[in-house]
Amino acid sequence: MSVYSGSANAFRIPSADPAATGECTTLSCEVGAAATEPTVVVGAVVVGLAAFLAFAYVREAADAGQHERRRVLAERDAFEEFADRVSALDPSPTGSTASGFDGQMAAVRTVDRADGDVKLRRVLAAYRDTVMSVPHYGDEYDETVAESLAAELGPDTATALASNGTLSEPAQSALVGRSRQAADARSSLAEAIGEEIEALRSFENDLSCVDRRRRRLLEHLDGVSGAGTDAAIDVWERLEELERECDGIAAERQEALTDPPMTPDSAVDVDGEHAFYEYLYEPTDGPRYPVLAQVSELAERIRSDRDGVASRLAGGR
């Protein structure tokens, strides 16, 4: 359930504006109108049921972020280990070749068959034991060694590695350098995901504060004996203030969406203005913009509570 409809449209929580009607705008008129709406009278929330909101969208988004961050860090560690293992190998002397390859393209296609010398076989074994051994590799990539080398480190790197059927010094240098670049890219991505997780926790805290105040107001009203007209009007006004706070939280998140923690590069197969958030949340079952969806849910609950207070006022007159 996404409440976000594109960067050109500012997110806003719908709310009635009595001044726009040109009619009565006093508090008593507004409360009275709300209380006499058929949908309010039929579906009015019992004020005493001040239930907790679970904020599942935000919490599930944070869990998804934690899961993805662990995967990214596993890939980072794998590339670092691969770079270290390749760096420790002695390259073949300049000009040495190994049989078994027939041209550059054939070399790329057959590099994962380990037709080269022992040094090349060690490189391929190291790649399988590190990058291709992360727990999610099969589900996420399911590529051959040659395909993975070309995708992660560049097709020219795979070609250079296999063109002579051995580990030349230039091929070794390219493998080590680009593997460390791949590791650095994932470090940056993991840091950005960590920032988003902290932002989600901060927004959850803000929303939880609003929800606690909402529940306390309703609990207070439940404890008032009799009609409690003054108390009900006060609670109704305070709930309106909480709804405005929801507007502010939504605006803050909307602004954050235009300035993500990072712009994903080749390590992330998405692009566009909101590529970072699409990368994190599109694969999940939840909304693509979990904070905005959660704000909308809380604001709707507050509006229902206000309707319930208005119905109580109408019944006490």
C-alpha positions in Angstrom: 0.0 0.0 0.0 2.0 2.9 -1.2 0.8 6.5 -0.5 3.6 8.0 -2.6 2.7 9.0 -6.2 5.8 10.4 -7.6 8.4 13.1 -6.9 6.3 15.8 -8.6 3.5 15.5 -6.1 4.1 16.6 -2.5 2.8 14.0 -0.1 -0.1 15.2 1.9 -2.5 13.5 4.3 -6.0 14.4 3.2 -8.0 16.4 5.8 -11.2 18.4 5.7 -10.9 22.1 5.6 -14.1 23.7 6.9 -13.0 27.2 5.8 -13.1 26.1 2.2 -16.8 25.5 2.3 -17.6 29.1 3.1 -19.9 27.9 5.9 -19.7 27.6 9.6 -16.0 27.3 10.8 -16.4 27.3 14.6 -15.3 24.3 16.6 -18.9 23.4 17.6 -20.0 23.5 14.0 -17.1 21.3 12.9 -17.6 18.8 15.6 -21.4 18.7 15.0 -20.9 18.2 11.3 -18.6 15.3 11.9 -20.9 13.7 14.3 -23.9 13.8 12.0 -22.1 12.3 9.0 -23.6 8.9 8.2 -20.2 7.2 7.8 -19.1 8.6 11.2 -22.2 7.7 13.1 -22.2 4.1 11.6 -18.4 3.6 11.8 -17.5 5.7 14.8 -14.6 4.4 16.8 -15.3 3.6 20.4 -13.1 6.1 22.2 -12.1 3.6 24.9 -10.4 1.3 22.4 -7.1 3.1 22.3 -5.2 0.3 20.6 -1.5 0.3 19.9 -0.4 0.8 16.3 2.3 -1.8 15.4 4.1 0.3 12.8 4.7 -2.9 10.9 5.7 -1.2 7.7 8.6 0.7 9.2 9.8 -2.3 11.3 9.6 -4.7 8.4 11.5 -2.2 6.2 14.2 -1.9 8.9 14.4 -5.7 9.0 14.7 -5.8 5.2 17.5 -3.3 5.4 19.4 -5.3 8.0 19.1 -8.4 5.9 20.3 -6.6 2.8 23.2 -5.0 4.7 24.4 -8.4 5.9 24.4 -9.7 2.3 26.3 -6.6 1.1 28.9 -7.0 3.8 29.3 -10.7 3.0 30.0 -9.7 -0.6 32.5 -7.1 0.5 34.3 -9.5 2.7 34.4 -12.1 -0.2 35.9 -9.6 -2.6 38.5 -8.5 -0.1 39.5 -12.1 0.6 39.7 -12.9 -3.1 41.9 -9.8 -3.7 44.2 -10.9 -0.9 44.5 -14.5 -2.2 45.2 -13.3 -5.8 47.7 -10.8 -4.5 49.6 -13.5 -2.7 50.1 -15.5 -5.9 53.3 -15.3 -8.0 52.3 -14.2 -11.5 53.7 -16.0 -14.5 56.7 -14.6 -16.2 56.1 -12.1 -19.0 55.5 -13.8 -22.3 54.6 -17.2 -20.9 51.5 -18.9 -22.3 49.5 -22.0 -21.6 47.8 -24.1 -24.3 44.1 -24.8 -24.5 42.7 -21.4 -25.7 41.9 -20.4 -29.3 41.5 -16.7 -29.4 40.2 -14.0 -27.0 36.5 -14.8 -27.1 37.2 -18.5 -26.7 39.3 -17.6 -23.6 36.4 -15.8 -22.0 34.0 -18.6 -22.7 36.3 -21.3 -21.3 37.9 -19.5 -18.4 35.7 -21.3 -15.9 36.8 -24.7 -17.3 40.3 -24.1 -15.9 42.1 -25.1 -19.1 45.1 -23.0 -18.1 48.0 -23.6 -15.8 48.0 -24.1 -12.1 48.1 -20.4 -11.4 44.9 -19.8 -13.3 43.2 -22.7 -11.7 44.1 -21.2 -8.3 42.6 -17.9 -9.3 39.4 -19.6 -10.3 39.3 -21.7 -7.2 39.8 -18.6 -5.1 36.9 -16.9 -6.9 34.6 -19.9 -6.3 35.6 -20.1 -2.7 35.0 -16.5 -1.9 32.7 -14.4 -4.2 30.7 -17.4 -5.4 30.4 -18.9 -2.0 28.4 -16.2 -0.2 25.2 -17.8 1.0 22.9 -15.9 -1.3 25.0 -16.3 -4.5 22.9 -19.0 -6.1 19.5 -17.3 -5.5 20.7 -13.8 -6.4 23.1 -14.4 -9.3 23.4 -18.0 -10.4 26.2 -17.2 -12.9 29.2 -19.1 -14.1 32.7 -18.0 -13.1 33.3 -16.3 -16.5 29.9 -14.5 -16.3 30.5 -13.4 -12.7 34.1 -12.2 -13.4 32.9 -10.2 -16.4 29.9 -8.7 -14.5 31.7 -7.8 -11.3 35.2 -7.0 -12.5 34.7 -6.1 -16.2 34.8 -8.2 -19.3 38.3 -7.0 -20.1 39.5 -8.3 -16.8 38.1 -11.8 -17.5 39.7 -11.6 -21.0 43.0 -10.5 -19.7 43.0 -13.3 -17.1 42.3 -16.0 -19.7 43.8 -14.7 -22.9 47.1 -16.5 -22.4 45.7 -19.3 -20.2 47.8 -18.2 -17.2 48.0 -15.4 -14.6 50.0 -12.6 -16.1 51.2 -9.7 -14.0 48.8 -7.2 -15.7 45.9 -9.6 -15.2 46.8 -10.1 -11.5 47.0 -6.3 -11.0 43.6 -5.8 -12.7 42.0 -8.6 -10.6 43.3 -7.3 -7.3 42.5 -3.6 -8.1 39.0 -4.1 -9.3 38.2 -6.6 -6.6 39.2 -4.0 -4.0 37.0 -1.5 -5.9 34.1 -3.9 -5.7 34.7 -4.3 -2.0 34.8 -0.5 -1.5 31.6 0.0 -3.4 29.9 -2.5 -1.1 31.3 -0.8 2.0 29.7 2.4 0.8 26.5 0.7 0.1 26.4 -1.0 3.5 27.0 2.4 5.1 24.2 4.0 3.2 21.8 1.1 4.2 22.9 1.6 7.8 21.9 5.3 7.5 18.5 4.4 6.2 18.0 1.9 9.0 18.8 4.6 11.5 16.4 7.0 9.7 13.6 4.4 9.9 14.2 3.9 13.6 14.0 7.7 14.1 10.8 8.0 12.2 9.3 5.0 14.1 10.2 6.8 17.3 8.5 10.0 16.2 5.4 8.1 15.1 5.4 6.1 18.3 5.5 9.4 20.3 2.5 10.7 18.4 0.6 7.4 18.9 1.4 7.3 22.7 -0.1 10.8 23.1 -3.1 9.8 21.0 -3.8 6.8 23.3 -3.3 8.8 26.5 -5.8 11.4 25.3 -8.4 8.7 24.7 -7.6 7.0 27.9 -8.0 10.3 29.7 -11.4 10.9 28.1 -12.5 7.4 29.0 -11.8 8.3 32.7 -14.1 11.4 32.6 -17.5 10.7 34.1 -20.7 12.1 32.6 -20.9 13.8 29.3 -17.4 15.5 29.8 -18.1 18.0 27.0 -15.2 20.3 27.9 -12.8 17.3 28.1 -14.1 15.9 24.8 -13.6 19.2 23.0 -10.1 19.5 24.4 -9.2 16.0 23.3 -10.7 16.6 19.9 -8.5 19.7 19.4 -5.4 17.9 20.6 -6.0 15.1 18.2 -6.2 17.7 15.5 -2.7 18.9 16.6 -1.4 15.4 16.3 -2.8 15.1 12.8 -0.8 18.2 11.9 2.3 16.6 13.4 1.7 13.7 11.0 1.7 16.2 8.2 5.1 17.4 9.4 6.6 14.0 9.6 5.4 13.1 6.1 6.9 16.3 4.8 10.2 15.5 6.4 10.3 12.1 4.9 9.3 13.4 1.5 12.2 15.8 1.6 14.6 12.9 2.6 13.4 10.9 -0.4 15.0 13.5 -2.7 18.3 13.2 -0.9 19.1 9.5 -0.4 22.1 8.3 1.5 23.8 7.4 -1.8 23.2 7.1 -5.5 23.6 3.4 -6.3 26.3 2.5 -8.9 27.0 -0.7 -10.7 26.7 -2.7 -7.5 22.9 -2.0 -7.6 20.9 -2.9 -10.7 18.5 0.0 -10.5 18.5 3.6 -11.6 16.3 6.7 -11.4 15.6 9.4 -8.8 14.6 7.0 -6.1 16.9 4.1 -7.1 18.2 3.6 -3.6 14.8 3.1 -2.1 13.5 1.0 -5.0 16.6 -1.2 -4.5 15.8 -1.7 -0.8 12.1 -2.0 -0.8 10.8 -3.1 -4.2 11.8 -6.7 -3.7 9.9 -6.8 -0.4 6.2 -7.5 0.2 5.7 -4.1 1.9 5.1 -0.7 0.5 7.9 0.9 -1.5 7.7 4.0 0.8 7.1 2.4 4.2 7.4 5.6 6.3 4.8 7.5 4.2 2.5 4.5 4.3 2.9 4.3 8.1 2.2 8.0 8.5 -0.9 7.7 6.4 -2.1 4.8 8.6 -1.5 6.7 11.8 -3.2 9.9 10.5 -6.2 7.8 9.5 -6.4 6.3 13.0 -6.3 9.8 14.5 -9.1 11.0 12.2 -11.2 8.0 13.2 -10.5 8.9 16.9 -11.6 12.4 16.3 -14.8 11.1 14.6 -15.4 9.0 17.7 -15.0 12.0 20.0 -17.4 14.0 17.8 -19.9 11.1 18.0 -19.6 11.1 21.8 -20.2 14.9 21.9 -23.3 14.5 19.8 -24.6 11.7 21.9 -24.2 13.8 25.1 -26.1 16.8 23.9 
